[in-house]
Amino acid sequence: MNDTLAIDVQGLTKRFGGRTVVDSVSLRLAHGRICGFLGPNGSGKTTTIRMLCGLLTPDAGRGQCLGLDLATRSTDIKRQVGYMTQRFGLYEDLSIRQNLDFVARLFELTGRALAVDAALDRLGLVERQHQLAGTLSGGWKQRLALAACLLHRPRLLLLDEPTAGVDPRARREFWDQIHRLAAEGMTVLVSTHYMDEAQRCHELVYIAYGQVLAQGDAGQIVAAAGAADLEDAFVRLVGRAQDNFA
């Protein structure tokens, strides 16, 4: 086990039917780092994230998440990881507080009320705690979803396009929170399509056709691609990958 790494996986592969969705993906991420996970729709990002948090079993490959083996410790991984899905997954007919209390019960947290209070305070939800989740705007639903992810005090956050459809101000506030969490030692892997968000990550992984095409910080990826900027670099990477798959 490498204690300096929150994620250390090699050759992760997942197939559905006869189609390979994730093809030999390797990823290493140190504790306290924010890694942007980018790529076109259908490139394998969500499937990779679900393997990392123990929801899907890889067909090939090996590795560890928080020092726990993906193949044998998936239950333990789930209890130490916060996973935020693309779609809002909480109950719209429950209040903010009721949703958080429900999640706290699922994790069998001791001091449940105190944990909910802390999550409400951290995400600025105290004044809205009795509002029904279904009446919240996209930005406030995002805050609630993140609060639910943090209830059990995870060591790693896996965020699957958490700011899709959210207004710019809410996105900025969300990323300020992510950087505060990383400064406290939290590790974050976040998929995004926004170039301004990619620039706020410590490092980036770009995936297409189920394969990792580039890893490094923004400057390294731009330089390696011989591109003018990050967006141009990704266009070039996909073009080269298309030529290989043609």
Backbone bond lengths (Angstrom), bond angles and torsions (degrees), N, CA, C in turn:
res aa  C-N    CA-C-N  psi(-1)  N-CA   C-N-CA  omega(-1)  CA-C   N-CA-C  phi
1 M - - - 1.458 - - 1.521 110.01 -
2 N 1.313 117.62 133.67 1.460 122.63 176.56 1.522 108.44 -98.32
3 D 1.346 116.22 107.89 1.461 120.18 -174.78 1.522 113.03 -68.21
4 T 1.341 117.39 -15.52 1.471 119.48 -178.11 1.523 111.95 -84.07
5 L 1.320 117.53 -8.35 1.462 121.12 -174.85 1.530 111.68 -113.40
6 A 1.325 115.87 132.36 1.460 120.94 173.73 1.531 110.32 -82.93
7 I 1.335 116.05 -35.54 1.468 122.04 177.21 1.520 108.16 -127.86
8 D 1.316 116.60 129.94 1.465 121.57 178.34 1.525 107.86 -147.78
9 V 1.337 115.83 91.36 1.469 120.43 -176.55 1.529 110.03 -127.83
10 Q 1.324 114.88 148.97 1.453 120.70 -179.03 1.529 109.75 -133.98
11 G 1.325 115.15 131.18 1.456 121.68 171.29 1.510 115.87 66.26
12 L 1.337 117.96 28.12 1.464 119.15 -179.50 1.526 110.55 -61.57
13 T 1.324 115.25 129.34 1.463 121.43 -178.62 1.522 109.14 -136.44
14 K 1.334 115.58 137.63 1.459 120.04 177.02 1.517 109.42 -139.44
15 R 1.324 115.31 132.03 1.458 121.80 179.19 1.523 109.96 -120.50
16 F 1.319 115.12 143.81 1.463 121.63 172.14 1.526 106.63 -123.39
17 G 1.335 115.18 113.55 1.462 117.94 -172.40 1.516 108.62 66.13
18 G 1.318 116.33 -130.19 1.461 119.92 178.52 1.514 113.09 -96.25
19 R 1.331 117.63 7.54 1.470 121.09 -174.68 1.525 110.99 -103.95
20 T 1.318 116.07 129.08 1.457 121.63 175.86 1.523 108.49 -87.71
21 V 1.326 116.25 113.54 1.466 122.09 -175.95 1.528 110.52 -91.19
22 V 1.317 116.46 -38.74 1.470 122.42 174.89 1.519 106.88 -124.58
23 D 1.336 115.69 126.83 1.460 121.13 -169.39 1.533 110.62 -124.14
24 S 1.333 115.24 96.82 1.476 122.24 173.23 1.539 112.51 56.69
25 V 1.313 115.85 51.09 1.471 120.93 179.24 1.529 109.70 -83.60
26 S 1.318 115.64 129.67 1.462 122.29 174.65 1.523 108.26 -119.78
27 L 1.327 115.82 141.45 1.455 120.41 -175.11 1.520 109.58 -153.62
28 R 1.330 115.43 133.50 1.469 121.16 175.34 1.526 107.80 -129.83
29 L 1.324 115.05 129.14 1.459 119.76 -177.45 1.518 109.37 -139.15
30 A 1.341 115.92 124.73 1.457 121.21 -178.73 1.521 111.41 -78.04
31 H 1.317 116.31 157.41 1.464 122.02 177.41 1.528 110.47 -60.53
32 G 1.329 115.08 142.45 1.454 121.02 175.48 1.513 114.71 77.98
33 R 1.315 117.48 11.35 1.458 121.40 -178.94 1.532 109.79 -104.65
34 I 1.330 115.50 153.72 1.463 122.35 173.90 1.515 107.54 -110.12
35 C 1.312 116.42 118.26 1.462 121.73 -178.97 1.522 109.62 -113.36
36 G 1.328 116.11 122.63 1.452 121.27 175.26 1.515 109.81 -84.72
37 F 1.323 115.75 130.58 1.469 122.43 -178.15 1.522 106.66 -111.57
38 L 1.311 117.23 108.98 1.463 121.75 -171.87 1.516 111.69 -121.76
39 G 1.330 114.95 158.62 1.453 121.96 177.06 1.508 110.63 157.96
40 P 1.330 117.06 163.94 1.473 120.89 -179.24 1.525 111.19 -63.29
41 N 1.329 116.20 162.76 1.459 120.36 172.69 1.530 109.22 -57.65
42 G 1.333 115.84 137.61 1.455 120.14 179.57 1.514 114.66 80.53
43 S 1.331 116.62 11.92 1.462 119.43 -176.44 1.519 113.43 -83.37
44 G 1.335 118.07 -12.06 1.460 121.12 178.92 1.520 114.36 111.82
45 K 1.323 117.70 6.61 1.469 120.21 -177.16 1.532 111.48 -62.81
46 T 1.330 116.69 -52.81 1.461 120.02 -176.42 1.521 111.17 -62.62
47 T 1.318 117.61 -41.59 1.470 120.78 179.18 1.519 110.82 -62.68
48 T 1.322 117.34 -40.57 1.468 120.53 177.38 1.516 110.80 -62.58
49 I 1.330 116.82 -46.39 1.460 120.79 179.72 1.527 110.73 -59.77
50 R 1.316 117.53 -40.92 1.468 120.56 -179.28 1.519 111.77 -68.06
51 M 1.314 117.67 -30.75 1.470 119.17 173.50 1.514 110.89 -69.66
52 L 1.328 117.18 -39.38 1.458 120.54 -178.43 1.525 112.43 -65.42
53 C 1.339 117.15 -32.31 1.464 118.59 -177.45 1.527 112.22 -96.11
54 G 1.328 117.99 7.93 1.451 121.13 173.05 1.510 115.78 86.57
55 L 1.336 117.74 9.36 1.463 120.17 179.49 1.521 112.69 -84.82
56 L 1.334 116.66 -24.41 1.456 121.58 176.32 1.527 108.96 -126.29
57 T 1.322 116.28 143.61 1.461 121.26 177.48 1.522 109.64 -94.86
58 P 1.327 118.93 125.35 1.471 120.41 178.42 1.525 111.14 -62.00
59 D 1.331 116.10 146.48 1.463 120.93 173.80 1.522 110.70 -81.61
60 A 1.308 116.91 -22.90 1.460 122.44 177.16 1.518 107.96 -155.65
61 G 1.319 114.95 163.71 1.453 120.04 -179.66 1.515 111.17 98.94
62 R 1.313 115.32 172.95 1.457 120.26 -178.48 1.524 108.79 -153.66
63 G 1.310 114.50 171.31 1.452 117.67 175.92 1.510 112.60 152.13
64 Q 1.321 113.73 -176.04 1.452 121.13 -176.24 1.523 110.70 -131.94
65 C 1.306 114.07 149.60 1.456 122.14 172.79 1.525 105.99 -126.48
66 L 1.329 116.88 117.74 1.463 122.52 -174.71 1.519 111.39 57.53
67 G 1.328 115.33 35.70 1.452 120.68 178.82 1.513 114.57 77.63
68 L 1.318 117.91 3.92 1.461 122.83 -177.80 1.523 109.68 -106.45
69 D 1.314 116.39 133.48 1.454 121.41 -176.92 1.528 111.23 -67.01
70 L 1.347 116.27 129.96 1.465 120.49 -178.19 1.521 112.21 -61.18
71 A 1.330 116.63 -35.35 1.458 120.21 -173.88 1.522 113.00 -78.06
72 T 1.333 117.95 -31.27 1.463 120.08 -171.48 1.524 114.93 -116.80
73 R 1.347 117.96 -11.82 1.469 119.94 -173.83 1.528 111.67 -124.86
74 S 1.321 117.64 32.45 1.465 120.10 -175.53 1.531 112.21 -61.19
75 T 1.324 118.23 -36.63 1.464 120.87 179.43 1.517 110.70 -63.94
76 D 1.334 116.94 -43.18 1.460 121.00 178.84 1.527 111.07 -66.22
77 I 1.334 116.65 -37.36 1.466 120.58 178.38 1.525 110.12 -60.88
78 K 1.325 116.98 -44.93 1.467 121.07 -178.55 1.533 112.10 -57.54
79 R 1.323 116.73 -32.06 1.465 120.31 -177.11 1.525 112.00 -80.73
80 Q 1.327 118.18 -11.08 1.463 121.06 -178.38 1.526 113.04 -115.54
81 V 1.335 115.87 3.60 1.462 121.38 -178.00 1.524 109.52 -119.44
82 G 1.319 116.80 140.09 1.456 121.74 170.67 1.516 108.82 -102.38
83 Y 1.329 117.48 122.90 1.464 122.02 -176.39 1.516 109.64 -118.55
84 M 1.329 115.62 119.72 1.468 121.82 178.92 1.521 108.18 -109.52
85 T 1.316 116.87 117.05 1.458 121.79 -174.61 1.530 111.46 -81.75
86 Q 1.338 115.25 169.54 1.468 120.62 179.07 1.519 111.24 -63.03
87 R 1.318 116.32 -40.64 1.471 121.02 -176.88 1.520 109.87 -102.00
88 F 1.325 115.46 146.42 1.458 121.72 177.56 1.519 108.97 -61.00
89 G 1.326 117.00 121.21 1.459 120.30 -171.58 1.514 115.41 -112.52
90 L 1.330 117.50 11.36 1.456 120.04 179.84 1.530 110.37 -96.40
91 Y 1.331 115.88 177.05 1.464 120.52 -173.51 1.526 110.94 -86.91
92 E 1.325 115.35 120.02 1.455 119.96 -176.53 1.523 113.13 -74.09
93 D 1.325 117.40 -19.13 1.466 120.06 179.43 1.528 112.35 -94.64
94 L 1.335 116.89 8.51 1.460 122.06 172.66 1.523 108.94 -110.48
95 S 1.317 116.31 154.76 1.460 120.27 176.59 1.529 110.02 -73.52
96 I 1.319 114.95 169.80 1.467 120.25 176.05 1.525 109.73 -55.02
97 R 1.317 116.86 -50.51 1.464 120.39 -177.45 1.527 111.57 -63.99
98 Q 1.315 117.09 -41.43 1.466 119.96 179.82 1.529 111.19 -63.18
99 N 1.334 116.58 -39.73 1.465 119.67 177.24 1.526 111.03 -62.03
100 L 1.320 116.65 -45.64 1.461 119.76 -178.85 1.530 110.86 -66.33
101 D 1.323 117.23 -38.19 1.458 120.31 177.28 1.528 110.84 -63.65
102 F 1.333 116.30 -38.75 1.463 120.54 177.98 1.530 110.87 -62.28
103 V 1.328 116.69 -45.59 1.464 120.19 179.20 1.528 110.67 -64.27
104 A 1.332 116.90 -39.96 1.467 120.63 178.05 1.527 111.11 -61.03
105 R 1.330 116.93 -37.31 1.463 121.10 176.92 1.531 110.91 -65.40
106 L 1.336 116.49 -40.30 1.469 119.80 179.04 1.521 111.12 -59.84
107 F 1.324 116.22 -38.07 1.464 120.76 179.77 1.533 112.37 -85.42
108 E 1.342 116.07 0.17 1.469 122.08 178.29 1.533 110.96 53.33
109 L 1.350 114.93 45.12 1.454 119.94 -177.65 1.524 110.89 -73.13
110 T 1.326 115.86 137.41 1.449 119.77 169.84 1.536 107.44 -81.71
111 G 1.324 116.77 151.78 1.459 119.22 -176.54 1.513 111.06 60.66
112 R 1.349 114.84 45.66 1.466 121.03 -172.72 1.528 112.60 -57.87
113 A 1.325 117.31 -45.28 1.466 120.74 -177.30 1.529 110.80 -63.33
114 L 1.324 116.82 -39.46 1.465 120.15 179.00 1.521 110.96 -66.63
115 A 1.334 116.57 -38.20 1.465 120.22 178.57 1.527 110.53 -64.62
116 V 1.322 116.79 -41.25 1.466 121.01 178.38 1.526 109.88 -65.57
117 D 1.336 116.44 -43.44 1.467 120.07 178.21 1.529 111.14 -58.12
118 A 1.322 116.40 -43.21 1.465 120.91 -178.45 1.527 110.79 -64.96
119 A 1.337 116.95 -40.78 1.468 120.49 179.58 1.527 110.87 -67.17
120 L 1.321 117.04 -40.92 1.464 120.82 177.71 1.521 110.92 -60.89
121 D 1.326 115.91 -43.53 1.458 120.45 -178.45 1.523 110.84 -67.63
122 R 1.316 117.15 -43.67 1.459 120.79 -176.11 1.519 111.87 -62.34
123 L 1.314 117.64 -39.13 1.460 121.15 -176.55 1.526 113.08 -97.77
124 G 1.324 118.42 12.02 1.452 121.12 176.46 1.521 113.55 65.92
125 L 1.337 116.66 37.38 1.457 121.45 -174.82 1.530 113.33 -108.13
126 V 1.311 117.57 2.78 1.465 120.55 -174.06 1.525 111.80 -57.61
127 E 1.325 117.38 -47.90 1.465 120.36 -175.39 1.525 112.22 -69.65
128 R 1.322 117.66 -19.76 1.466 121.40 -179.04 1.530 112.16 -106.45
129 Q 1.309 118.48 9.61 1.470 121.14 -168.94 1.526 113.69 -59.42
130 H 1.332 118.07 -24.64 1.471 120.35 -178.80 1.534 112.44 -99.31
131 Q 1.316 116.92 5.21 1.467 120.87 177.99 1.527 110.05 -79.62
132 L 1.324 116.96 139.55 1.460 120.97 178.33 1.522 110.00 -65.69
133 A 1.318 116.13 137.46 1.457 120.87 -177.83 1.521 111.79 -60.47
134 G 1.329 116.87 -33.85 1.461 120.40 -177.85 1.516 113.84 -67.15
135 T 1.338 117.70 -15.25 1.468 120.59 -179.70 1.529 112.12 -96.09
136 L 1.329 117.48 0.32 1.465 121.34 -177.29 1.523 111.72 -80.55
137 S 1.324 116.14 149.68 1.474 121.01 171.75 1.518 109.01 -72.79
138 G 1.337 115.81 171.95 1.458 120.26 -179.33 1.514 113.02 -58.52
139 G 1.336 116.52 -40.90 1.455 120.31 -179.33 1.515 112.76 -65.32
140 W 1.329 117.22 -40.61 1.461 120.50 179.42 1.526 111.42 -72.82
141 K 1.326 117.31 -34.23 1.473 119.25 174.48 1.526 109.98 -63.05
142 Q 1.322 115.61 -38.18 1.455 120.86 177.54 1.532 110.61 -60.86
143 R 1.335 116.78 -44.17 1.463 120.17 177.89 1.523 111.18 -61.07
144 L 1.334 115.73 -43.31 1.465 119.69 179.58 1.530 110.58 -62.42
145 A 1.327 116.98 -44.00 1.460 120.32 -179.47 1.528 111.19 -62.24
146 L 1.334 116.30 -40.19 1.462 119.34 178.51 1.527 110.28 -67.83
147 A 1.330 117.21 -40.26 1.464 120.27 177.12 1.523 110.93 -58.05
148 A 1.342 116.52 -41.74 1.463 120.74 178.65 1.522 111.18 -63.84
149 C 1.341 116.52 -36.92 1.474 120.84 178.83 1.523 112.20 -65.85
150 L 1.331 116.57 -29.64 1.463 120.94 -174.23 1.524 113.73 -92.21
151 L 1.324 117.90 -8.21 1.466 121.69 -173.55 1.528 112.67 -55.03
152 H 1.318 117.12 -43.71 1.466 120.73 -174.69 1.530 112.51 -90.79
153 R 1.352 115.61 14.16 1.458 123.30 176.38 1.533 111.79 54.65
154 P 1.332 116.60 59.25 1.472 120.21 -178.65 1.527 111.08 -69.21
155 R 1.314 115.46 160.69 1.461 121.74 176.83 1.521 111.75 -96.00
156 L 1.323 115.98 -14.72 1.460 121.71 -177.25 1.521 108.74 -139.87
157 L 1.339 116.33 134.71 1.462 121.94 174.67 1.520 109.00 -110.59
158 L 1.323 116.08 130.46 1.454 122.73 174.21 1.528 106.57 -116.38
159 L 1.326 116.61 111.95 1.459 121.99 -172.10 1.522 109.61 -117.53
160 D 1.321 115.80 119.31 1.464 121.37 -174.61 1.530 109.65 -102.13
161 E 1.332 115.91 97.73 1.466 123.19 -178.29 1.530 111.32 47.46
162 P 1.328 117.35 57.26 1.461 120.84 -173.39 1.524 114.68 -69.07
163 T 1.341 117.76 -20.57 1.472 119.23 -175.73 1.531 112.89 -106.87
164 A 1.319 117.86 11.07 1.466 120.25 179.36 1.525 110.16 -61.06
165 G 1.332 116.75 126.71 1.454 121.53 177.54 1.513 115.00 78.03
166 V 1.331 117.37 10.53 1.464 121.61 -179.29 1.525 109.16 -101.61
167 D 1.325 117.07 144.62 1.460 120.23 -176.23 1.532 110.99 -68.14
168 P 1.348 117.19 157.86 1.478 121.29 -174.45 1.520 114.22 -55.34
169 R 1.323 117.92 -40.59 1.461 119.47 -179.46 1.521 111.23 -63.69
170 A 1.332 117.06 -44.39 1.467 120.77 179.07 1.523 110.45 -64.28
171 R 1.335 116.85 -35.59 1.469 119.77 177.71 1.521 110.72 -64.27
172 R 1.333 116.65 -43.85 1.466 119.58 179.58 1.522 111.06 -62.71
173 E 1.329 117.29 -43.05 1.458 121.12 179.76 1.527 110.77 -64.39
174 F 1.336 116.00 -38.69 1.459 120.42 178.29 1.529 110.42 -61.50
175 W 1.335 116.40 -45.74 1.458 119.87 -178.33 1.520 112.17 -69.64
176 D 1.307 118.69 -31.70 1.461 120.66 172.85 1.526 110.00 -60.38
177 Q 1.328 116.03 -40.85 1.461 120.41 178.53 1.526 110.95 -65.85
178 I 1.323 117.09 -41.75 1.468 120.72 179.37 1.528 110.49 -60.82
179 H 1.325 117.31 -41.82 1.464 119.82 179.04 1.530 111.55 -67.89
180 R 1.323 117.59 -33.99 1.462 119.13 175.15 1.527 110.72 -64.50
181 L 1.318 116.96 -41.12 1.462 120.98 178.56 1.530 111.02 -63.77
182 A 1.335 116.72 -43.27 1.461 120.18 179.01 1.523 111.27 -63.34
183 A 1.330 116.92 -37.54 1.463 120.82 178.17 1.519 111.31 -64.08
184 E 1.340 117.05 -24.84 1.462 121.71 177.84 1.525 112.18 -88.39
185 G 1.348 117.05 0.98 1.461 120.89 176.85 1.512 115.46 107.75
186 M 1.341 117.32 -2.16 1.461 120.58 178.20 1.523 110.10 -70.67
187 T 1.323 116.39 141.37 1.458 122.38 173.97 1.524 108.02 -101.05
188 V 1.331 116.97 138.60 1.466 120.99 -174.46 1.522 109.69 -132.98
189 L 1.329 115.81 127.10 1.464 122.55 168.27 1.515 106.12 -114.71
190 V 1.337 116.93 118.28 1.463 120.72 -172.62 1.523 110.14 -131.20
191 S 1.327 116.07 125.29 1.458 119.30 175.68 1.524 109.03 -88.25
192 T 1.321 116.28 141.41 1.463 121.19 -177.38 1.517 110.00 -156.63
193 H 1.338 115.02 156.03 1.464 121.45 172.86 1.520 111.47 -107.87
194 Y 1.331 117.36 -3.63 1.457 121.11 -174.03 1.525 111.20 -90.86
195 M 1.345 116.35 126.51 1.455 120.24 -178.72 1.524 112.22 -68.03
196 D 1.346 117.67 -33.48 1.462 118.98 178.77 1.525 110.80 -66.87
197 E 1.335 117.10 -32.97 1.456 120.04 176.07 1.525 111.03 -71.65
198 A 1.313 116.95 -38.92 1.466 120.33 177.62 1.522 110.87 -58.19
199 Q 1.326 116.66 -37.96 1.462 121.19 -179.79 1.528 111.77 -66.28
200 R 1.301 118.18 -20.64 1.464 121.46 -178.49 1.524 112.50 -89.14
201 C 1.327 117.02 -1.66 1.465 120.98 179.62 1.531 110.83 -89.16
202 H 1.318 115.80 149.34 1.466 120.18 176.75 1.521 111.14 -67.81
203 E 1.320 115.75 -36.08 1.466 120.74 179.17 1.523 109.14 -150.53
204 L 1.326 115.20 164.73 1.461 121.17 -174.82 1.521 110.64 -132.43
205 V 1.318 114.32 148.96 1.469 122.18 170.26 1.521 106.59 -126.97
206 Y 1.329 116.21 127.38 1.462 120.04 178.93 1.527 108.67 -113.03
207 I 1.351 115.64 127.51 1.455 121.62 -176.02 1.524 109.69 -125.52
208 A 1.324 116.75 140.63 1.466 122.72 173.81 1.521 107.61 -151.98
209 Y 1.326 115.45 146.19 1.469 121.04 -177.78 1.533 111.36 54.88
210 G 1.344 115.68 31.10 1.454 120.29 177.69 1.511 115.29 78.30
211 Q 1.330 117.86 2.40 1.462 121.48 -176.31 1.522 111.20 -121.16
212 V 1.326 116.13 144.77 1.463 120.59 175.45 1.526 108.64 -75.18
213 L 1.346 115.25 122.23 1.463 120.72 -179.49 1.520 112.77 -99.50
214 A 1.342 116.95 -23.07 1.467 119.51 -179.30 1.515 109.76 -159.83
215 Q 1.341 115.56 145.78 1.457 123.12 174.18 1.523 108.77 -141.12
216 G 1.321 116.67 145.64 1.455 121.69 178.51 1.506 110.42 142.68
217 D 1.326 116.71 -174.97 1.453 117.53 175.01 1.530 109.16 -81.12
218 A 1.318 116.69 172.49 1.467 120.66 -173.97 1.531 111.42 -57.27
219 G 1.340 117.16 -44.75 1.456 120.65 -179.20 1.510 112.92 -62.63
220 Q 1.319 117.14 -39.69 1.462 121.16 179.45 1.523 111.63 -64.95
221 I 1.338 115.96 -41.28 1.465 119.74 -178.73 1.525 110.84 -68.33
222 V 1.327 116.72 -41.77 1.468 120.60 178.34 1.529 110.22 -61.89
223 A 1.319 116.87 -45.09 1.465 120.84 -178.61 1.524 111.46 -65.55
224 A 1.331 117.13 -43.30 1.460 120.66 -178.54 1.524 111.94 -64.70
225 A 1.342 116.37 -32.80 1.464 120.41 -179.44 1.518 112.09 -84.72
226 G 1.341 117.75 -8.46 1.461 121.08 -175.92 1.511 111.46 62.86
227 A 1.335 115.81 39.72 1.464 121.67 -172.21 1.523 111.41 -106.79
228 A 1.332 114.54 167.62 1.462 120.46 179.23 1.518 111.62 -82.21
229 D 1.320 116.70 -33.77 1.454 121.66 179.93 1.520 108.46 -155.87
230 L 1.327 116.01 -177.95 1.456 120.70 -174.57 1.528 112.21 -65.18
231 E 1.329 116.46 -41.84 1.463 119.28 -179.78 1.523 110.55 -63.36
232 D 1.330 116.66 -42.54 1.461 121.09 177.16 1.528 110.77 -62.59
233 A 1.332 117.01 -38.01 1.463 120.94 178.88 1.526 111.12 -61.04
234 F 1.333 116.70 -42.93 1.459 119.94 -178.93 1.528 111.44 -68.10
235 V 1.333 116.68 -37.65 1.471 120.01 176.57 1.525 109.98 -60.51
236 R 1.318 116.04 -43.47 1.463 120.22 179.58 1.529 111.67 -65.56
237 L 1.326 116.24 -40.59 1.461 119.77 179.70 1.524 111.63 -61.87
238 V 1.341 115.55 -44.31 1.465 118.96 179.66 1.521 110.67 -66.30
239 G 1.332 116.73 -39.36 1.468 119.76 178.14 1.511 111.99 -60.48
240 R 1.315 117.00 -42.99 1.468 120.56 178.66 1.533 110.69 -66.19
241 A 1.335 116.23 -38.94 1.461 119.75 178.89 1.525 110.98 -65.57
242 Q 1.325 116.83 -38.73 1.460 120.52 178.03 1.524 110.91 -61.92
243 D 1.319 116.81 -39.96 1.461 120.80 177.75 1.530 110.90 -62.40
244 N 1.324 116.31 -37.94 1.462 120.80 -179.62 1.521 112.06 -69.99
245 F 1.344 115.69 -33.10 1.465 120.17 -177.04 1.532 112.77 -91.47
246 A 1.346 115.72 -7.37 1.466 119.25 -177.60 1.526 110.76 -67.93
